[in-house]
Amino acid sequence: MKIAFYDAKAYDIAYFDHENEKYGYKLKYFDYHLGPETARLAAGYDAVCAFVNDVIDEPTINALYEAGIRHIALRCAGYNNVDFKTAYGKCHITRVPAYSPYAVAEHAAALMLTLNRKTHRAYIRTRDNNFTINGLMGFDLHGKTAGVVGTGKIGRIFIDICRGFGMNIVAYDPFPAKDTDFEYATLDELFRRSDVISLHCPLTPDTHYIINEESISKMKPGGLILNTSRGALIDTRALIEALKERRIGGAALDVYEEENEYFFEDFSDNIVSDDTLTRLIAFPNVLVTSHQAFFTKEALEQIAAVTLQNIKEFEEGGPLPNEICYNCMKKGTNDCRKDSKRCF
């Protein structure tokens, strides 16, 4: 098998090369994002490996199909960047459904602590020999309420972490987890009661801009918003207006709705032309990290292992347990697999 590997970073290469010792596949690493113009580079390969910020739209899928590609192996859990309707019947799409939920939940907790206690600002001050603490006041997490939107594995681990701080929990999920010992509530009640709101849900039509002008108006003044899921869960312009008007205490974002061009890249010697992102970073009560919540040794090991296993399963012609497709999502069953246990 020859695999065209897009948007490859040094850490991708190290972990995939190590895991590939078991398989002996020929991996060709491109530092380009996958998109309509770069899809032609996949000609002569058997599969492509793509990441969350690659553009897998109709033109890209058609170009890959014309190049002979029948398998797109996502090395991520999220897939809102894929046009599944176009892909159905042409390219099988597999993903890594879970790698390290602890990594993401722990990063969300790190953002919460940093934003609240302003340790990032304190670090910069003391490096300049400024040892004042004016403006660095936070609040006790103990006794406060954490509102958790989405109670999958990551959300539930984050809940456990918050309980370790002595926080109260209120959660929202349209499909509540069974046998839990925390309280579920409506979104409106969660917004009203929470001192910290953390998003742990996928991006769907129902969750797009789940944080918007209306929902922000229902939140506690001074509350914190955390997002380690998908950027478009938050209406960034509404968030900026709320920050300007001091209706919320701050926001910590590991994702951004227009992150594709910037995140994972070095723009330190360039001017960032995205005025919205520049404005966000300028707020003293906003903390932005560049989609690094997943970035642990354990997660990278799991990503490489599952992605290459998905490719092996495709190569062998057997079932694809990690396949996702348009027909599955349309039926809402997540299982339209035929006799071959593939989606088509």
C-alpha positions as CSV (number, residue, x, y, z in Angstrom):
1,M,0.0,0.0,0.0
2,K,1.1,3.5,-0.9
3,I,-0.4,6.2,1.2
4,A,-0.4,10.0,0.5
5,F,-0.1,11.7,3.9
6,Y,-1.3,15.3,3.9
7,D,-0.5,18.2,6.3
8,A,2.3,16.2,7.8
9,K,4.1,17.7,10.8
10,A,7.3,16.4,12.4
11,Y,5.4,14.7,15.2
12,D,3.1,13.0,12.7
13,I,6.0,11.6,10.8
14,A,7.8,10.3,14.0
15,Y,4.8,8.5,15.4
16,F,3.5,7.1,12.0
17,D,6.9,5.9,11.0
18,H,7.3,4.1,14.3
19,E,3.9,2.4,14.0
20,N,4.4,1.7,10.3
21,E,7.3,-0.7,11.2
22,K,4.5,-3.2,11.8
23,Y,3.0,-2.8,8.3
24,G,5.8,-1.7,5.9
25,Y,3.5,0.7,3.9
26,K,5.0,3.3,1.7
27,L,4.1,6.6,3.3
28,K,4.7,9.8,1.3
29,Y,4.4,12.9,3.6
30,F,3.2,16.2,2.2
31,D,3.3,19.4,4.2
32,Y,0.4,20.7,2.0
33,H,-3.2,20.7,3.2
34,L,-5.4,18.4,1.3
35,G,-7.7,20.4,-1.0
36,P,-8.9,20.6,-4.7
37,E,-5.5,21.7,-5.9
38,T,-3.3,19.3,-3.9
39,A,-5.6,16.2,-4.4
40,R,-3.8,15.5,-7.7
41,L,-0.7,14.7,-5.7
42,A,-2.4,11.5,-4.7
43,A,-2.3,10.0,-8.2
44,G,-0.6,6.6,-8.0
45,Y,-1.4,6.1,-4.3
46,D,-3.8,3.6,-2.8
47,A,-5.2,5.8,0.0
48,V,-4.8,9.3,1.5
49,C,-4.4,10.2,5.2
50,A,-6.0,13.5,6.1
51,F,-6.4,15.7,9.2
52,V,-9.1,17.8,10.7
53,N,-8.1,21.1,8.9
54,D,-7.9,19.5,5.5
55,V,-10.6,20.5,3.0
56,I,-12.4,17.4,1.9
57,D,-15.2,19.0,-0.1
58,E,-16.9,18.0,-3.4
59,P,-14.0,19.1,-5.7
60,T,-11.4,17.5,-3.5
61,I,-13.3,14.1,-3.4
62,N,-13.9,14.1,-7.1
63,A,-10.3,14.8,-7.8
64,L,-9.2,12.0,-5.4
65,Y,-11.7,9.6,-7.0
66,E,-10.4,10.5,-10.5
67,A,-6.9,9.9,-9.2
68,G,-7.9,6.3,-8.2
69,I,-8.3,6.9,-4.4
70,R,-11.0,4.8,-2.8
71,H,-10.1,5.3,0.9
72,I,-9.7,8.5,2.9
73,A,-8.3,7.7,6.3
74,L,-8.9,10.6,8.8
75,R,-6.3,10.6,11.6
76,C,-8.8,12.5,13.8
77,A,-12.2,12.0,15.4
78,G,-13.9,15.0,13.9
79,Y,-15.3,14.9,10.4
80,N,-17.3,18.1,9.8
81,N,-14.7,19.0,7.1
82,V,-15.9,16.1,4.9
83,D,-18.6,16.2,2.2
84,F,-20.0,12.8,2.9
85,K,-22.8,13.1,0.3
86,T,-20.2,13.4,-2.5
87,A,-18.0,10.7,-0.9
88,Y,-20.7,8.1,-0.7
89,G,-20.2,5.4,-3.3
90,K,-16.8,6.8,-4.2
91,C,-14.5,6.9,-1.3
92,H,-14.7,5.1,2.0
93,I,-14.1,7.4,5.0
94,T,-12.6,6.0,8.2
95,R,-11.6,7.9,11.3
96,V,-10.1,7.5,14.8
97,P,-13.2,7.7,16.9
98,A,-11.3,8.1,20.2
99,Y,-7.6,8.4,21.1
100,S,-7.2,10.0,24.5
101,P,-10.3,11.6,26.0
102,Y,-8.1,12.3,29.0
103,A,-5.8,14.5,26.9
104,V,-8.7,16.8,25.8
105,A,-10.5,16.9,29.2
106,E,-7.2,17.7,31.0
107,H,-6.4,20.5,28.5
108,A,-9.9,21.9,29.1
109,A,-9.1,21.9,32.9
110,A,-5.7,23.6,32.2
111,L,-7.5,26.3,30.2
112,M,-10.0,26.8,33.0
113,L,-7.3,27.1,35.7
114,T,-5.1,29.4,33.6
115,L,-7.9,31.7,32.5
116,N,-9.3,32.0,36.0
117,R,-6.0,32.5,37.9
118,K,-4.3,34.3,35.0
119,T,-1.1,32.3,35.3
120,H,-0.2,33.0,31.7
121,R,-0.2,36.8,32.4
122,A,1.8,36.2,35.6
123,Y,4.4,34.2,33.8
124,I,5.0,37.1,31.3
125,R,5.1,39.7,34.1
126,T,7.7,37.9,36.2
127,R,9.9,37.3,33.2
128,D,10.0,41.1,32.9
129,N,10.8,41.4,36.6
130,N,7.3,42.7,37.3
131,F,6.1,41.0,40.5
132,T,2.9,42.9,41.0
133,I,-0.3,40.9,41.3
134,N,-2.8,43.7,40.5
135,G,-5.3,42.5,37.9
136,L,-4.5,38.8,38.5
137,M,-7.4,38.0,40.9
138,G,-9.4,34.9,40.2
139,F,-12.1,33.1,42.1
140,D,-12.3,29.8,44.0
141,L,-13.5,27.0,41.9
142,H,-14.6,25.1,45.0
143,G,-18.4,25.5,45.4
144,K,-18.9,27.0,41.9
145,T,-20.9,25.3,39.2
146,A,-19.5,23.8,36.0
147,G,-21.9,23.6,33.1
148,V,-20.8,20.8,30.7
149,V,-22.4,20.6,27.3
150,G,-21.9,17.1,25.9
151,T,-21.4,14.1,28.2
152,G,-19.5,11.7,26.0
153,K,-16.2,10.3,27.3
154,I,-14.4,13.7,27.2
155,G,-17.3,15.5,28.9
156,R,-17.6,12.9,31.7
157,I,-13.8,12.9,32.4
158,F,-14.0,16.7,32.6
159,I,-16.8,16.4,35.1
160,D,-14.7,14.1,37.2
161,I,-11.9,16.6,37.1
162,C,-14.2,19.5,38.2
163,R,-15.5,17.4,41.0
164,G,-12.0,17.0,42.2
165,F,-12.0,20.8,42.7
166,G,-15.2,20.6,44.7
167,M,-17.3,22.0,41.9
168,N,-21.0,21.4,41.4
169,I,-22.0,19.9,38.0
170,V,-24.9,20.6,35.7
171,A,-24.9,19.0,32.3
172,Y,-26.7,19.1,29.0
173,D,-26.9,16.4,26.3
174,P,-29.8,15.6,23.9
175,F,-28.8,11.9,24.5
176,P,-28.1,11.7,28.3
177,A,-25.7,9.1,29.5
178,K,-27.2,6.3,31.5
179,D,-26.3,5.5,35.1
180,T,-24.8,8.8,35.9
181,D,-24.7,10.6,39.2
182,F,-24.7,14.2,38.0
183,E,-27.6,16.5,37.1
184,Y,-28.9,17.1,33.6
185,A,-30.7,20.3,32.8
186,T,-32.0,22.3,29.9
187,L,-29.5,24.5,28.0
188,D,-31.2,27.6,29.3
189,E,-30.9,26.4,32.9
190,L,-27.3,25.4,32.4
191,F,-26.5,28.9,31.0
192,R,-28.2,30.5,33.9
193,R,-26.6,28.5,36.7
194,S,-23.0,27.9,35.5
195,D,-19.9,29.8,36.5
196,V,-17.9,27.9,34.0
197,I,-19.3,26.5,30.7
198,S,-17.3,23.9,28.9
199,L,-18.2,22.6,25.4
200,H,-17.6,18.9,24.7
201,C,-20.0,18.2,21.8
202,P,-19.6,17.6,18.1
203,L,-20.4,20.2,15.5
204,T,-23.8,19.4,13.9
205,P,-26.5,21.6,12.5
206,D,-28.1,21.6,16.0
207,T,-24.9,22.7,17.8
208,H,-23.7,25.2,15.3
209,Y,-23.4,28.5,17.2
210,I,-24.8,26.9,20.3
211,I,-23.0,29.9,22.0
212,N,-24.6,33.0,20.4
213,E,-25.9,36.4,21.4
214,E,-29.1,34.9,22.9
215,S,-27.4,32.2,24.9
216,I,-24.7,34.6,26.2
217,S,-27.5,36.9,27.4
218,K,-28.7,34.1,29.7
219,M,-25.3,33.5,31.3
220,K,-24.0,34.6,34.7
221,P,-22.1,37.9,34.5
222,G,-18.4,37.1,34.9
223,G,-18.8,33.4,33.8
224,L,-16.1,31.7,31.8
225,I,-16.5,29.8,28.5
226,L,-14.2,27.0,27.4
227,N,-14.2,25.3,24.0
228,T,-12.0,22.4,23.2
229,S,-14.4,20.8,20.6
230,R,-15.1,22.7,17.4
231,G,-14.7,26.4,16.6
232,A,-18.1,26.9,15.1
233,L,-19.9,25.9,18.3
234,I,-19.3,29.6,19.2
235,D,-20.5,32.6,17.2
236,T,-17.2,34.5,17.5
237,R,-18.6,37.9,16.7
238,A,-21.2,37.5,19.5
239,L,-18.4,36.4,21.8
240,I,-16.4,39.5,21.0
241,E,-19.3,41.8,21.7
242,A,-19.9,40.1,25.0
243,L,-16.3,40.5,25.9
244,K,-16.3,44.2,24.9
245,E,-19.4,44.8,27.1
246,R,-17.9,42.8,30.0
247,R,-21.0,40.4,30.0
248,I,-18.7,37.4,30.5
249,G,-15.5,37.0,32.5
250,G,-13.4,35.5,29.8
251,A,-13.1,32.7,27.2
252,A,-10.5,30.0,26.7
253,L,-10.5,28.6,23.1
254,D,-8.5,25.7,21.7
255,V,-10.5,25.9,18.5
256,Y,-11.6,28.7,16.3
257,E,-14.2,28.6,13.5
258,E,-11.8,30.0,10.9
259,E,-8.8,28.2,12.1
260,N,-7.9,26.2,9.0
261,E,-5.5,28.8,7.6
262,Y,-3.6,29.5,10.8
263,F,-3.7,26.7,13.4
264,F,-0.7,24.3,13.3
265,E,1.3,26.8,11.3
266,D,4.0,29.4,12.2
267,F,3.0,33.0,11.5
268,S,5.4,34.6,13.9
269,D,7.1,36.5,11.1
270,N,3.9,37.4,9.3
271,I,0.9,39.6,9.8
272,V,-2.3,37.7,10.5
273,S,-4.9,39.0,8.2
274,D,-7.9,37.6,10.1
275,D,-9.1,40.6,12.1
276,T,-11.5,38.5,14.2
277,L,-8.7,36.2,15.4
278,T,-6.4,39.2,16.0
279,R,-9.1,40.9,18.0
280,L,-9.7,37.8,20.1
281,I,-6.1,37.4,21.0
282,A,-5.9,41.0,22.0
283,F,-8.4,40.6,24.9
284,P,-6.6,40.2,28.2
285,N,-9.3,37.8,29.4
286,V,-9.1,35.5,26.3
287,L,-6.8,32.6,26.1
288,V,-6.2,30.9,22.7
289,T,-4.3,27.7,22.1
290,S,-4.0,26.2,18.6
291,H,-6.0,23.0,18.6
292,Q,-3.5,21.3,20.9
293,A,-5.9,19.7,23.4
294,F,-5.4,16.2,21.8
295,F,-1.6,16.6,21.8
296,T,-0.1,14.0,24.2
297,K,2.2,11.1,23.6
298,E,-0.6,8.6,24.4
299,A,-2.9,10.3,21.9
300,L,-0.4,10.4,19.1
301,E,0.4,6.7,19.6
302,Q,-3.3,5.8,19.5
303,I,-3.9,8.0,16.4
304,A,-1.1,6.3,14.4
305,A,-2.2,2.8,15.6
306,V,-5.9,3.1,14.7
307,T,-5.3,5.0,11.4
308,L,-2.9,2.4,10.1
309,Q,-5.2,-0.4,11.3
310,N,-8.1,1.2,9.4
311,I,-5.9,1.2,6.3
312,K,-5.0,-2.4,6.8
313,E,-8.7,-3.4,7.1
314,F,-9.5,-1.5,3.9
315,E,-6.6,-3.2,2.1
316,E,-7.7,-6.7,3.2
317,G,-11.3,-6.1,1.9
318,G,-12.9,-6.9,5.2
319,P,-15.2,-4.9,7.6
320,L,-14.4,-1.3,8.3
321,P,-15.6,-0.8,11.9
322,N,-14.5,2.9,12.0
323,E,-16.2,3.8,8.7
324,I,-18.6,6.7,8.6
325,C,-20.8,7.7,5.6
326,Y,-23.6,9.9,4.4
327,N,-26.2,7.1,4.4
328,C,-25.5,6.2,8.0
329,M,-25.9,9.8,9.1
330,K,-29.0,10.3,7.0
331,K,-30.7,7.2,8.5
332,G,-29.4,8.1,12.0
333,T,-28.4,4.5,12.6
334,N,-24.7,4.9,12.1
335,D,-24.8,1.4,10.6
336,C,-25.8,0.9,6.9
337,R,-23.1,-1.7,6.4
338,K,-23.9,-4.4,3.8
339,D,-22.9,-8.0,3.8
340,S,-19.3,-7.0,3.6
341,K,-19.9,-4.9,6.7
342,R,-18.9,-1.9,4.7
343,C,-21.2,1.1,3.9
344,F,-21.1,0.4,0.1
